[in-house]
Amino acid sequence: MTRKAGQPAPATGAATLDEYEDPSFSSAIIGWQKQHGRHVLPWQNTRDAYLIWLSEIMLQQTQVAAVLGYYARFLERFPTLRELACAPVDDVMAQWSGLGYYTRARNLHKCAQRVVAEYDGVFPSDPLLLAELPGIGRSTAAAISAFSSGTRAAIMDGNVKRVFARAFGVDAYPGEKKTEEMMWRRAEALLPEQGIEAYTQGLMDMGATLCTRSKPSCERCPLQARCVAYATNRTAELPVRKPKKTSPEKHATMLVIADRGQVLLEQRPDSGIWGGLLSLPELDGHVLAGDDRVAPAADTALMLAAGKFGEMESHERLSTITHVFTHYKLHIAPYRVTLARRLDIAAQGNHVWYDGSRIAEAPLPAPIKKLLLELLGDGKAAQARMF
């Protein structure tokens, strides 16, 4: 069999693509999707690569229900690729605030600028070229190309891995390199000659609505008769889960410094947690902790930290906030600081006094925005009480 362009060669000793080919698999997916799949999502029923690309980036590691509102607001602010490319990155981050995985937003902005500069504002249809753009990997490139241009290209996201692991009885962790490579070979071999859009959407829909992590709806699944996991009563065991590691505990002490209707915010570095967003000033960054308790900050440390911005009059420890990231749990100890006298911070380019009335639209991490909005309350009277 002739290998397709961009398709990896089978590993030595591995099954060939011929052994994985099965037209009945794609036929079952396509038939089910046309009758039972999702057809009214706002990024469907279009060939506009901008709308499709935006949805695919937002849907990376995020469920449809969480994306819908952000997608609509984002397009209202940036209705075209060129408007997104020309916008300040802070505006992009503000629209993304709360959606998480903020590297996606920075790459989104960079990608828009690249497409405008290198392709005159038109996304290339070749998945290999798409995959070279910021924030677009092999699977996302295939989805964009399939939906916008009808290109035969295989996707391999978490939903597809789950469907494959159960349907074909893959008894190994899908994130392991050898297993993932095998799944990619299978995905390439199973591509239909016709109906790539329905097939691609069908795989996504099945993983999201039928072949879910817990309590899959096997009785409605078009693959039930051929599903190894169903036949062997192993739907709860497959796909094989990643070996568990204990999530480290970290803590951070943050300052809520308010003065004259404004709150002091700090620009975080582009890389790392909450990269590129505004946040509250920290004493020592995110420090490893032995447990989930956050030791009180010493008065001297608070005075020294606040002293960069003014003369501290008083401070108050607020309730600890716990936020769970993918790789660790962060316990934030916020201190509300009142200044007797405010210093000019114009020379400190990574700090800014931000109007309290604009906090709801600020590019802030979700837990920090929630904290500030709770302190601010609703209305000018509540804001005046805080400041």
Steps between C-alpha positions, in 0.01 A plus 500: 500500500632847413567717804325838503693827510599596853405157633761333724638166392402204717756412765708189443306192601176697538173427323471649154232746401328225301429304819333806656283594201127448550250704290211376714637691800483840331164414343354434845637829635379705203153346504463562874627858480262598222204375700598557864808723507526869579410732212414840650816608681594858400819392323327232291341529155776730378820481296639814666838387628517789749183388678608135493855573618377714791263226615765229475746700711238581763389136512850376579465352851172686549142375466250643254271637772783711643608626157167621360479830688867584449477420130210740446661782700836450330349528153304805602827667598710352215262420211783444249845351502658834406332680789634234736849529352500880539365502856729552803581169667358635828159529333523139386600382848211694654249326273657164589508565875334215688521244218836369626811362331607853408781391270218429254404869495857620444549246222163595352615859465838397357333262257264770372796730439690222316205416274456867411872551438579173321169398335329837446240419763392165350569178691683240289300184429802267531503343851880490495516878453228558759689290754799734472297796629503596871262299714396260223620143534448203272148413616371858509645563154317195366169613649531854362594370156226236495223741599614796290631321191381138514857370529544133592704528816484310828428656840614356832369686805389362835156406372639304208750320720218392730285373211792310348618358833157354572396399150829321424592391854824700528640370828766764555514864610422712188747770603791259479696568181483151349125474563432846362697425183294183451179701542616752242569220251155361563341846465667552162391158378136550602452828312204478260530581131189719523328693779808605697311788666225276639753235601723749684205665673355158578812386685494820704127470570520136601777567750316802642146362517508117490842357575550721805754440775238378746165335431534471119173455310592168343138418420492789250846450354531403131820310585348285776500177297872531427618666824758292686451689826123440491537133412747440784324727752803732521354841415591622849861381459569634149670713402777411744551792735824686543699377800414729788752735651450699816426861407738735679359770726619858454415824672519866413452817702331775300435863578170675437618861508219747439511878493283778356260266323781299341665166570866422436557226241816330374572387143606135510774367270390362162607149595383292794173489692260779403758621247434847364207573732470763768492373857561613857857572619658199672750474781696191392325353196356148507695313771485127570316420821486188713124512544201715418557749782641841412716653771417861590730756342720693741414867553852595396471312171166666428639844578801444275284372214244778531776757550578492129161658435440716806498526877292221652240612750337164580449150367236229531532129423218380273374144457733258324415422137580156358536459124573169330725495192575197285830428675463650848267657753554864593395651833485881488520707817369848409570803720298817462743789547405861572752771414555818700686649205531379141826513304540562129559165324540641149853360478384148587368391163356168619260662751194711436225668703177362352161665540273291720208558266684316221594184691223292342657551154864480611730220369520327838521132602157370598568460877656848525213662311250319723679620813506862387140498384392356834691773682363766269144374518236654274462870449698808589408490868658155545803616304537801726492272807792300364712799411 
